Amino acid sequence: MILTLVLIFMALLGVPLFVVIVTGALVGFYQADIDLMAVIIEFYRLAEMPVLLAIPLFSFAGYLLSESQAPRRLVAFTEAFLGWAPGGLAMVSILACALLTALTGASGVTIVALGALLYPAMAQAGYKENFNLGLITSAGSLGLLFAPALPLILYAVIAQQLNVGGRPFTLDDMFLAGVLPGLLMIGMLAIWSYWKNRHQARTRFSWDKAKAAVWQAKWELPLPFVILGGIYSGYFAISEAAAVTALYVLLVEVFILREIPLGKLPEITRESMILVGGILIILGVSLASTNVLIDGGVPDQIFAFISAHVTDKLTFLTLLIVFLLLLGAILDIFSALVLMVPLLLPIAIGYGIDPVHFGIIFLATMQLGYFTPPVGMNLFIASYRFNKPVMQLYQATVPFFFILLLSVLIITYWPALSLGLSGR
């Protein structure tokens, strides 16, 4: 109890998260008379995982894309094919944000990179200001359910390392499981955008414009087919697909299109690896901390307490959504994954929830946490990016929040939506 209070006090003082976690792990190992080298062993065990290579490689590729003109070409491509529809530019924004977030794994990067393109374009087309702010802020997190988003990979790594009960699964299962829930969230926002802007003036579809957009985006369009096609055809393992993606993006953006000067590569590499380094340090110490918790029977104790008060799975799922919404409002998704999955996954399995389905619920709900008042991270990023008061962002995101909350409820209470494609 004293240790818990000390750790909470350290966190409130602003001590780095990994220091708080490793302190708890070291004290726990010491009290259990276990050699403190156990923490280093967890890092070694983590480094031996082939799938772990995918995280820095996909992160590097995503940062390269966000620094190039690829976001502009992506917007032009989607606008050429959807701009003629009622609310077409809003649908363009939704798809462009989802695709870029899937590649970068960071919704804040999407808001910064695409906000400069989409916000003035929508304003010029006659869309209302609050609608534009709410759409871009909420759509910035949509791609987290699509491969090769880093949170999907990270969840699979953590869940597989836990080796708790439930059917084993692969990273491919997670990639497949995110497809239909992700499309549901995009579809529901697209329907709302259509209805809200059904009287908006439309542009005529032009084959010439469409062909030009396809030609301009000819280097980026093969990426999804390279990544997913290579993985599911059996030509690439996940780590190999990540290596091919990073090499392809590097060659295209630096040497073929020459949109990123060689002198800027060290800066981009540094920024992407800061993100990766932070994730891996927290992940390594969290796995050590998880062993302390499991050896101490903490998940079993929590499950016994919860099951004594919550007798059915549906009630547990409802409480889980409420908890994750609050968690997402105060903690970024990577920290939440490494801290809470080791505690919550064994409990969820105890209620008969498939670990793949639990992962999709976790990620989908955490997406909403990014723009859940009062401290959702994307609210402040958008406020800074568009130079608008945070209170205006609160108001602007309300309808989008409830639409996506409805989609989360559907994902949660309809397991087949997540599990159907993987055949689980």
C-alpha positions in Angstrom: 0.0 0.0 0.0 2.8 2.4 0.9 4.6 1.5 -2.4 1.5 2.3 -4.4 1.2 5.7 -2.7 4.8 6.4 -3.3 4.5 5.5 -7.0 1.4 7.7 -7.4 3.2 10.6 -5.7 6.2 10.1 -8.1 3.8 10.2 -11.1 2.1 13.4 -9.8 5.5 15.0 -9.5 6.1 14.4 -13.2 8.7 11.7 -12.8 9.0 9.9 -16.2 6.6 7.0 -16.6 9.2 4.3 -17.1 11.0 5.4 -13.9 7.8 5.0 -11.9 7.2 1.5 -13.4 10.7 0.2 -13.0 10.8 1.4 -9.4 7.7 -0.6 -8.7 9.2 -3.7 -10.5 12.6 -3.4 -8.7 10.9 -3.1 -5.3 8.6 -6.0 -6.0 11.5 -8.3 -7.1 13.5 -7.3 -4.1 10.7 -8.1 -1.7 10.2 -11.4 -3.4 13.9 -12.1 -3.1 14.3 -12.4 -6.9 17.5 -11.3 -8.6 17.1 -7.7 -10.0 18.6 -8.9 -13.2 15.1 -10.1 -14.0 14.3 -6.6 -15.3 17.2 -6.9 -17.8 16.1 -10.4 -18.8 12.7 -8.9 -19.8 14.5 -6.5 -22.2 16.5 -9.3 -23.6 13.4 -11.5 -24.1 11.7 -8.5 -25.8 14.7 -8.0 -28.1 14.4 -11.6 -29.3 11.0 -11.1 -30.7 11.2 -10.9 -34.5 7.9 -8.9 -34.8 9.4 -6.1 -32.6 11.4 -5.0 -35.6 8.2 -3.9 -37.3 7.7 -1.0 -34.8 10.7 1.2 -35.6 10.5 0.4 -39.3 6.8 1.3 -39.7 7.3 4.3 -37.5 10.2 5.5 -39.7 8.2 5.0 -42.9 5.2 6.9 -41.4 7.3 9.9 -40.4 8.9 10.0 -43.8 5.5 10.1 -45.5 4.2 12.8 -43.1 7.2 15.0 -43.9 6.8 14.6 -47.7 4.0 15.8 -50.0 2.3 12.4 -49.7 -0.5 13.8 -47.5 -1.3 16.5 -50.1 -1.4 13.8 -52.9 -3.6 11.6 -50.7 -6.1 14.4 -50.2 -6.1 15.2 -53.9 -6.6 11.5 -54.8 -9.6 11.0 -52.4 -11.1 14.3 -53.4 -11.0 13.4 -57.1 -13.1 10.3 -56.5 -15.4 11.5 -53.6 -15.5 15.3 -54.0 -18.6 15.2 -56.2 -20.8 13.6 -53.5 -22.8 15.5 -50.8 -20.4 16.0 -48.0 -17.7 14.7 -50.3 -14.9 16.8 -48.9 -15.8 15.7 -45.4 -15.5 12.1 -46.6 -12.2 12.9 -48.2 -11.0 14.2 -44.8 -12.2 11.1 -43.0 -10.4 8.7 -45.4 -7.3 10.8 -45.6 -6.9 11.0 -41.8 -7.6 7.3 -41.3 -5.0 6.3 -43.9 -2.3 8.6 -42.6 -2.9 7.6 -39.0 -2.7 3.9 -40.0 0.7 4.5 -41.5 2.2 6.8 -38.8 0.4 5.3 -35.8 0.1 8.8 -34.3 -3.1 10.7 -34.5 -1.5 13.9 -33.4 0.8 13.8 -36.4 -2.2 13.4 -38.7 -3.9 16.5 -37.3 -0.8 18.6 -37.7 0.1 17.2 -41.2 -3.4 17.2 -42.8 -5.0 20.0 -40.8 -3.2 22.7 -42.9 -4.7 21.2 -46.0 -8.2 20.1 -45.0 -9.3 22.9 -42.6 -8.9 25.8 -45.1 -10.2 23.6 -48.0 -13.4 22.8 -46.1 -13.9 26.4 -45.0 -13.5 27.6 -48.6 -16.0 25.0 -49.7 -18.6 26.4 -47.3 -18.5 23.9 -44.4 -19.2 25.3 -41.0 -16.3 26.0 -38.7 -17.3 23.8 -35.8 -18.0 20.9 -38.2 -14.6 21.2 -39.7 -12.8 21.4 -36.3 -14.8 18.5 -34.9 -14.3 16.3 -38.0 -10.6 16.7 -38.3 -10.0 16.4 -34.6 -12.0 13.2 -34.3 -11.0 11.6 -37.6 -7.4 12.0 -36.7 -7.5 8.8 -34.6 -9.6 6.6 -36.9 -6.7 4.7 -38.5 -5.5 3.1 -35.3 -7.5 -0.1 -36.1 -6.0 -0.5 -39.6 -2.7 -2.3 -40.3 0.1 -1.4 -39.9 -0.8 1.0 -37.0 1.7 0.7 -34.1 -1.0 0.2 -31.4 -2.2 -2.9 -33.1 1.3 -4.4 -33.2 2.1 -3.3 -29.7 -1.1 -4.9 -28.3 -0.2 -8.2 -30.0 3.3 -8.1 -28.5 2.0 -7.4 -25.0 -0.8 -10.0 -25.1 1.4 -12.7 -26.5 4.1 -12.1 -23.9 1.5 -12.4 -21.1 0.7 -16.0 -22.2 -2.5 -16.0 -20.3 -5.5 -18.2 -20.9 -7.6 -18.0 -24.0 -7.0 -19.0 -27.6 -3.6 -18.1 -29.0 -3.6 -15.5 -31.8 -1.2 -14.0 -34.2 -0.5 -10.4 -35.4 -2.3 -11.3 -38.6 -5.4 -12.0 -36.6 -5.2 -8.5 -35.1 -4.7 -6.9 -38.5 -7.8 -8.7 -39.8 -9.9 -8.0 -36.7 -9.5 -4.3 -37.1 -10.8 -4.1 -40.6 -14.5 -4.3 -40.2 -14.7 -2.2 -36.9 -12.5 0.4 -38.5 -14.7 0.5 -41.6 -17.8 0.8 -39.3 -16.4 3.8 -37.6 -15.5 5.5 -40.9 -18.9 4.6 -42.4 -20.8 6.1 -39.5 -18.9 9.3 -39.6 -19.3 9.4 -43.4 -23.1 9.0 -43.1 -23.3 11.8 -40.5 -21.2 14.0 -42.8 -23.5 13.3 -45.7 -26.6 14.1 -43.7 -25.2 17.2 -42.2 -24.0 18.6 -45.5 -26.6 17.1 -47.9 -27.4 20.6 -49.2 -23.8 21.6 -49.7 -22.8 22.7 -53.2 -21.1 19.9 -55.1 -18.4 19.7 -57.8 -18.8 17.6 -60.9 -16.8 14.4 -61.2 -14.0 14.7 -63.8 -12.2 11.7 -65.3 -9.3 13.9 -66.2 -9.0 15.1 -62.6 -9.2 11.5 -61.4 -6.6 10.3 -63.8 -4.3 13.1 -62.8 -4.7 12.4 -59.1 -4.0 8.7 -59.7 -0.9 9.5 -61.6 0.4 12.0 -58.9 -0.2 9.4 -56.2 1.2 6.5 -58.2 4.1 5.9 -55.8 2.0 5.9 -52.6 -1.0 3.9 -53.9 0.9 0.5 -54.0 1.8 0.8 -50.3 -1.3 -0.9 -48.8 -1.0 -3.7 -51.4 2.7 -4.2 -50.6 2.1 -4.3 -46.9 -1.1 -6.3 -46.6 -0.7 -8.3 -49.9 2.8 -9.4 -49.0 1.8 -10.5 -45.4 -1.4 -12.4 -46.3 0.1 -14.0 -49.5 2.8 -15.4 -47.3 5.6 -13.6 -49.2 6.6 -11.5 -46.2 6.6 -11.9 -42.4 5.5 -8.8 -40.5 9.0 -7.6 -39.9 10.0 -8.2 -43.5 6.9 -6.2 -44.7 8.0 -3.4 -42.4 11.5 -3.5 -43.9 10.3 -3.4 -47.4 7.9 -0.6 -46.6 10.6 1.5 -45.0 13.0 0.9 -47.9 10.3 1.7 -50.5 9.2 4.9 -48.8 12.9 6.0 -48.3 13.7 5.4 -52.0 10.6 7.1 -53.3 10.5 10.2 -51.1 14.2 10.9 -50.9 15.7 9.6 -54.2 12.9 9.4 -56.7 10.6 12.3 -55.9 13.3 14.1 -53.9 10.8 15.8 -51.6 12.9 15.1 -48.5 16.5 16.3 -48.7 19.2 14.0 -47.4 20.2 16.5 -44.8 16.8 16.2 -43.2 16.9 12.4 -42.8 18.8 12.5 -39.4 16.1 14.8 -38.0 13.2 12.6 -39.2 15.0 9.5 -38.0 15.6 11.1 -34.6 11.9 12.1 -34.2 10.6 8.7 -35.2 13.0 6.8 -32.9 12.2 9.1 -30.0 8.7 7.7 -30.2 9.9 4.2 -30.6 12.4 4.4 -27.9 9.8 5.7 -25.4 7.5 2.9 -26.3 10.2 0.2 -26.0 11.6 1.4 -22.7 8.1 1.6 -21.2 7.2 -1.8 -22.7 10.4 -3.5 -21.3 9.9 -2.3 -17.7 6.2 -2.9 -17.9 6.8 -6.6 -18.8 9.0 -6.8 -15.7 6.4 -5.1 -13.6 3.7 -7.4 -15.0 5.7 -10.5 -13.8 5.7 -9.0 -10.3 1.9 -8.5 -10.5 1.2 -12.0 -11.9 3.5 -13.6 -9.3 1.7 -11.7 -6.6 -1.7 -12.9 -8.0 -2.9 -9.3 -8.5 -4.9 -10.0 -11.7 -6.6 -13.0 -9.9 -7.4 -10.8 -6.9 -8.8 -8.1 -9.1 -10.9 -10.7 -11.0 -12.2 -12.2 -7.8 -13.2 -8.7 -6.5 -14.9 -7.7 -9.8 -16.6 -11.1 -10.3 -18.1 -10.8 -6.8 -19.8 -7.6 -7.8 -20.2 -8.0 -11.6 -21.7 -11.3 -12.5 -22.2 -11.1 -16.3 -20.1 -10.3 -19.2 -22.2 -7.5 -20.6 -22.0 -5.5 -17.4 -18.3 -6.0 -17.3 -18.0 -4.8 -20.9 -20.0 -1.7 -20.1 -17.8 -0.8 -17.1 -14.7 -1.5 -19.3 -15.8 1.1 -21.9 -16.4 3.7 -19.2 -13.0 3.0 -17.6 -11.2 3.1 -21.0 -12.9 6.4 -22.0 -11.6 8.0 -18.7 -8.2 6.4 -19.2 -7.9 7.6 -22.8 -8.6 11.2 -21.7 -5.6 11.3 -19.3 -3.1 8.8 -20.8 -1.7 8.3 -24.3 -2.6 5.0 -26.0 1.0 3.5 -25.9 1.3 4.1 -22.1 -2.2 2.8 -21.6 -1.4 -0.4 -23.5 1.7 -1.3 -21.6 0.2 -0.4 -18.2 -3.4 -1.7 -18.4 -3.5 -4.6 -20.8 -1.5 -6.9 -18.4 -4.1 -6.2 -15.7 -7.3 -6.1 -17.8 -6.7 -8.9 -20.3 -6.6 -11.8 -17.8 -9.8 -10.4 -16.2 -11.5 -10.1 -19.7 -10.5 -13.7 -20.5 -12.1 -14.7 -17.1 -15.4 -13.4 -18.5 -15.0 -15.4 -21.7 -13.9 -12.5 -23.9 -11.6 -13.4 -26.8 -8.2 -11.7 -26.5 -8.5 -10.4 -30.1 -11.9 -9.0 -29.5 -10.7 -7.4 -26.3 -7.8 -5.8 -28.1 -10.1 -4.2 -30.7 -12.4 -2.9 -27.9 -9.4 -1.5 -26.1 -8.1 0.3 -29.1 -11.4 1.5 -30.4 -12.4 3.0 -27.1 -9.0 4.6 -26.5 -9.4 6.3 -29.9 -12.4 8.2 -28.4 -10.3 9.0 -25.3 -8.1 11.1 -27.6 -10.8 13.7 -27.9 -12.8 13.1 -24.6 -13.0 16.2 -22.5 -11.5 17.6 -20.4 -7.9 16.5 -21.3 -8.1 14.4 -24.4 -4.7 14.9 -26.2 -6.1 15.6 -29.7 -8.2 18.5 -28.3 -5.1 20.4 -27.3 -3.2 19.5 -30.5 -6.1 20.7 -32.6 -6.5 23.8 -30.4 -2.8 24.6 -31.0 -2.9 23.7 -34.7 -5.9 25.8 -35.6 -5.4 28.5 -33.0 -8.9 28.0 -31.5 -10.0 27.9 -27.8 -10.1 24.4 -26.3 -13.7 25.1 -25.2 -14.7 25.5 -28.9 -13.0 22.2 -29.6 -15.1 20.6 -26.8 -18.3 21.8 -28.4 -17.2 20.9 -31.9 -16.4 17.3 -31.2 -19.5 16.4 -29.2 -21.6 15.0 -32.1 -18.6 13.1 -33.5 -17.9 11.7 -30.0 -21.4 10.2 -29.6 -21.4 8.8 -33.2 -18.2 7.0 -32.6 -19.3 6.0 -29.1 -22.3 4.2 -30.7 -19.8 2.4 -33.1 -17.7 1.4 -30.1 -20.8 -0.1 -28.4 -21.6 -2.1 -31.6 -18.0 -3.3 -31.8 -18.2 -4.3 -28.1 -21.5 -6.2 -28.1 -21.1 -7.7 -31.5 -17.9 -9.9 -31.3 -18.4 -11.4 -34.8 -17.6 -7.9 -36.3 -14.1 -8.2 -34.9 -13.6 -12.0 -35.1 -15.4 -12.9 -38.4 -12.5 -12.2 -40.8 -10.0 -14.1 -38.7 -12.4 -17.1 -38.3 -12.0 -17.2 -34.5 
